[in-house]
Amino acid sequence: MSLGNRYDHARAEKSALLLVNLGTPTEPTAPAVRRFLAQFLSDRRVIDLPRWMWWPILHLIVLRFRPARSAKAYRKVWTEEGSPLMLHTRALTEAVANELHGRGWEQLQVAFAMTYGEPSIPGVLRRLRDDGVRRIAVLPMYPQYSATTTAPINDQVVDELKSWTHAPQLRLLDSYHANRHWIVAVAASIERHWELRGRAERLLFSFHGIPRRYFLNGDPYHCQCMASARRIAERVGLSSDEYYVSFQSRVGREEWLRPYTDQTLEQWGKEGVRTVQVICPGFAVDCLETLEEIVMENAENFVAAGGQDMEYIPALNAGPSHAAAMASIAEQLLSGWQDVDPNPEALARRNQHAEQLAATSPNCPKA
């Protein structure tokens, strides 16, 4: 055992909240995107095909052709400061930390990690451990649970902790798709957009899709998406026939959750629908799938099909209402961990007792 890993009786045991998002390439280039996709698409949770079947497809086809195409899309939304997903995730983490610290969680550490890319989940967990964190609450930045998004976070957290001699107390959030604070925040963003822009003929809730087979195998994602949309719509006063739900971002030839967002918008354009507003409540922050796929690609296709205007209602990002909602969700997850550390005097007495025991007991390791 190294001295650095020994239990320190004089050190306060801290609590931490870890927010986790999907991840992003480090730059909008084909090599960087290839590295990111290789890690992402190698995850058995994301692609559950047998390796003998998937490996040739991934390495001989997908990673040869898709990186350049995806890099081109990333360049459309990249900023001088970097990836929108990274910037918004960092900003939201800071906003949640400030909100929680203002609610009395002054000693709580708040950090973020990415399932794929950097900062990695194992790397952030080790940093928290080295800083004395002994209680970790993990909050995936996915309102709806899916085996393709939330489960990989749990996998990586548990896999990392398997190697720790002194594993921390751990709490993993499943989802917050029906959380009242989050529902209110999303509904308020729709109402603010209506106040500024008026209402369009149709409101579309577009969620990221998953293969239909995953749903049939027991993934609750589709049901939670529908439940989120229903609760948000009810909050803004819409009946079931005044909003629509669709699923975006499908790839490959396999059937995914329907109806598809792109086909829905194109069909509406052909039918003479003039104005549409789209919101993507499955995304905590804006990213490639919202800023490029929805704002650019799908809006252009809607107009080309005969529509007049398609507006995107932005993700909550690091806005005050989102930070407050996420802080409230975190407080439920953190319940019981506030003010549990002994004060400095108690820590000193505990350390003194441990030193005395070590000096008098031949079986106690000496510091």
ZAMARGU-4260 file (C-alpha; in steps of 0.2 Angstrom, whole numbers, plus 5000, padded with zeros to 4 digits):
<rodrens>
0) 5000/5000/5000 | 5007/5017/4995 | 5007/5031/5009 | 4996/5042/4998 | 4982/5029/4998
5) 4982/5026/5017 | 4967/5032/5026 | 4970/5049/5034 | 4961/5051/5051 | 4964/5070/5051
10) 4956/5073/5034 | 4938/5078/5032 | 4928/5067/5021 | 4920/5077/5008 | 4904/5076/4997
15) 4904/5079/4978 | 4891/5080/4964 | 4896/5074/4947 | 4887/5080/4932 | 4890/5069/4917
20) 4886/5073/4898 | 4889/5063/4883 | 4905/5071/4877 | 4913/5079/4862 | 4928/5079/4850
25) 4942/5090/4855 | 4941/5099/4838 | 4931/5099/4822 | 4943/5089/4812 | 4941/5071/4805
30) 4955/5064/4816 | 4948/5071/4832 | 4930/5065/4827 | 4937/5048/4823 | 4945/5046/4840
35) 4928/5051/4848 | 4918/5040/4837 | 4929/5025/4840 | 4927/5026/4859 | 4908/5031/4858
40) 4903/5017/4845 | 4914/5004/4853 | 4903/5004/4869 | 4892/4989/4869 | 4878/4999/4877
45) 4877/5010/4862 | 4879/4997/4849 | 4874/4980/4855 | 4878/4969/4840 | 4890/4955/4842
50) 4908/4961/4840 | 4912/4949/4826 | 4898/4957/4816 | 4900/4976/4822 | 4919/4977/4822
55) 4922/4976/4803 | 4908/4988/4800 | 4915/5000/4813 | 4933/5000/4807 | 4931/4996/4789
60) 4916/5008/4785 | 4910/5019/4799 | 4927/5026/4805 | 4933/5028/4787 | 4919/5038/4780
65) 4909/5046/4794 | 4922/5056/4803 | 4925/5068/4788 | 4906/5071/4787 | 4903/5073/4805
70) 4918/5085/4806 | 4910/5096/4793 | 4894/5097/4803 | 4904/5101/4819 | 4913/5115/4810
75) 4896/5124/4807 | 4892/5125/4826 | 4910/5126/4833 | 4914/5142/4842 | 4931/5152/4846
80) 4930/5144/4863 | 4927/5127/4857 | 4912/5114/4856 | 4895/5121/4861 | 4892/5105/4872
85) 4908/5107/4881 | 4905/5126/4884 | 4887/5124/4890 | 4891/5109/4901 | 4905/5118/4910
90) 4894/5134/4912 | 4879/5124/4918 | 4890/5115/4931 | 4897/5132/4937 | 4879/5138/4939
95) 4873/5123/4948 | 4888/5124/4960 | 4884/5142/4963 | 4866/5138/4966 | 4869/5124/4978
100) 4883/5134/4988 | 4870/5148/4990 | 4858/5135/4997 | 4870/5130/5011 | 4880/5117/5002
105) 4896/5127/5004 | 4908/5112/5006 | 4900/5102/4992 | 4912/5100/4977 | 4903/5100/4960
110) 4912/5094/4945 | 4907/5087/4927 | 4914/5073/4916 | 4910/5066/4899 | 4906/5048/4895
115) 4917/5049/4880 | 4932/5060/4878 | 4938/5072/4891 | 4937/5075/4905 | 4934/5057/4907
120) 4923/5049/4921 | 4938/5039/4928 | 4949/5054/4928 | 4937/5065/4937 | 4933/5052/4950
125) 4951/5050/4954 | 4954/5068/4956 | 4939/5069/4968 | 4946/5054/4978 | 4963/5063/4979
130) 4954/5078/4986 | 4946/5069/5000 | 4929/5065/4993 | 4921/5050/5001 | 4903/5053/4995
135) 4899/5055/4977 | 4882/5058/4969 | 4881/5056/4950 | 4868/5065/4940 | 4868/5061/4922
140) 4863/5076/4911 | 4849/5065/4903 | 4831/5069/4909 | 4825/5052/4902 | 4834/5036/4905
145) 4841/5025/4891 | 4853/5010/4891 | 4862/5020/4878 | 4866/5035/4888 | 4863/5034/4907
150) 4868/5016/4908 | 4886/5018/4901 | 4889/5032/4915 | 4884/5019/4928 | 4895/5006/4920
155) 4910/5017/4920 | 4908/5024/4937 | 4906/5006/4945 | 4921/4999/4934 | 4932/5013/4941
160) 4927/5010/4959 | 4931/4992/4958 | 4949/4996/4959 | 4948/5007/4974 | 4953/4999/4991
165) 4941/5011/5000 | 4926/5014/4989 | 4915/5029/4992 | 4897/5031/4996 | 4889/5031/4979
170) 4872/5037/4973 | 4867/5036/4955 | 4852/5045/4948 | 4841/5035/4936 | 4831/5050/4927
175) 4822/5066/4931 | 4810/5065/4916 | 4795/5069/4928 | 4803/5080/4940 | 4792/5095/4944
180) 4806/5108/4945 | 4813/5103/4928 | 4795/5102/4920 | 4792/5120/4926 | 4809/5126/4919
185) 4806/5119/4902 | 4788/5125/4901 | 4793/5142/4906 | 4806/5142/4892 | 4792/5139/4879
190) 4781/5152/4887 | 4795/5165/4886 | 4798/5160/4867 | 4779/5163/4864 | 4779/5180/4872
195) 4794/5185/4861 | 4789/5177/4845 | 4771/5172/4846 | 4764/5154/4844 | 4767/5144/4828
200) 4754/5133/4820 | 4762/5118/4828 | 4774/5113/4842 | 4785/5098/4840 | 4794/5090/4854
205) 4809/5081/4846 | 4819/5069/4856 | 4835/5059/4851 | 4830/5042/4844 | 4836/5025/4849
210) 4833/5009/4839 | 4816/5002/4841 | 4823/4985/4845 | 4831/4993/4861 | 4813/4999/4867
215) 4806/4982/4863 | 4820/4974/4874 | 4814/4984/4889 | 4822/5002/4887 | 4810/5014/4896
220) 4816/5029/4886 | 4801/5030/4874 | 4789/5030/4888 | 4798/5043/4898 | 4800/5054/4883
225) 4781/5054/4880 | 4778/5057/4899 | 4790/5072/4899 | 4781/5079/4883 | 4764/5077/4891
230) 4768/5085/4907 | 4777/5100/4899 | 4762/5102/4887 | 4750/5101/4901 | 4760/5114/4911
235) 4759/5127/4896 | 4740/5123/4894 | 4741/5112/4878 | 4729/5097/4875 | 4735/5081/4868
240) 4730/5086/4850 | 4740/5103/4851 | 4757/5096/4851 | 4767/5082/4843 | 4782/5071/4848
245) 4795/5064/4836 | 4813/5057/4836 | 4828/5063/4828 | 4847/5058/4824 | 4844/5040/4818
250) 4858/5032/4809 | 4860/5015/4799 | 4846/5005/4791 | 4838/4998/4807 | 4821/5005/4812
255) 4822/5018/4826 | 4808/5025/4836 | 4795/5034/4826 | 4789/5046/4820 | 4805/5053/4813
260) 4808/5071/4815 | 4815/5075/4798 | 4801/5065/4789 | 4788/5074/4800 | 4794/5091/4796
265) 4795/5088/4777 | 4778/5080/4777 | 4771/5095/4786 | 4779/5107/4773 | 4771/5097/4759
270) 4754/5098/4768 | 4755/5117/4769 | 4759/5120/4787 | 4768/5137/4787 | 4776/5139/4804
275) 4783/5126/4817 | 4792/5128/4833 | 4803/5114/4839 | 4810/5110/4856 | 4821/5096/4861
280) 4819/5093/4880 | 4830/5077/4880 | 4845/5088/4878 | 4851/5097/4894 | 4862/5109/4883
285) 4863/5114/4865 | 4875/5103/4855 | 4877/5097/4837 | 4861/5088/4837 | 4851/5103/4841
290) 4861/5117/4833 | 4866/5109/4817 | 4853/5095/4814 | 4838/5105/4820 | 4842/5123/4818
295) 4851/5121/4801 | 4847/5104/4792 | 4829/5101/4797 | 4824/5120/4796 | 4830/5120/4778
300) 4822/5104/4773 | 4805/5111/4781 | 4806/5127/4770 | 4811/5117/4755 | 4796/5106/4757
305) 4785/5121/4757 | 4785/5127/4775 | 4787/5146/4779 | 4797/5146/4795 | 4804/5134/4808
310) 4809/5141/4825 | 4820/5132/4837 | 4816/5134/4856 | 4834/5133/4864 | 4839/5121/4877
315) 4839/5127/4895 | 4858/5127/4895 | 4865/5137/4909 | 4850/5148/4912 | 4845/5152/4930
320) 4829/5142/4929 | 4839/5127/4923 | 4853/5129/4937 | 4839/5130/4950 | 4830/5115/4944
325) 4846/5105/4943 | 4851/5110/4960 | 4834/5105/4967 | 4836/5088/4959 | 4853/5087/4966
330) 4847/5091/4983 | 4835/5076/4983 | 4850/5065/4977 | 4862/5072/4991 | 4849/5071/5005
335) 4857/5067/5022 | 4875/5072/5016 | 4874/5090/5022 | 4885/5094/5037 | 4890/5076/5041
340) 4909/5080/5042 | 4916/5082/5060 | 4923/5099/5064 | 4942/5102/5065 | 4942/5099/5083
345) 4934/5082/5082 | 4946/5077/5067 | 4961/5082/5078 | 4955/5071/5092 | 4951/5057/5080
350) 4968/5058/5073 | 4977/5059/5090 | 4967/5043/5095 | 4973/5034/5079 | 4991/5039/5082
355) 4990/5033/5100 | 4983/5016/5095 | 4996/5014/5081 | 5010/5017/5094 | 5003/5005/5107
360) 4997/4991/5095 | 5009/4980/5086 | 4996/4975/5073 | 4992/4993/5068 | 5002/5000/5053
365) 5013/5015/5058 | 5010/5032/5048
</rodrens>
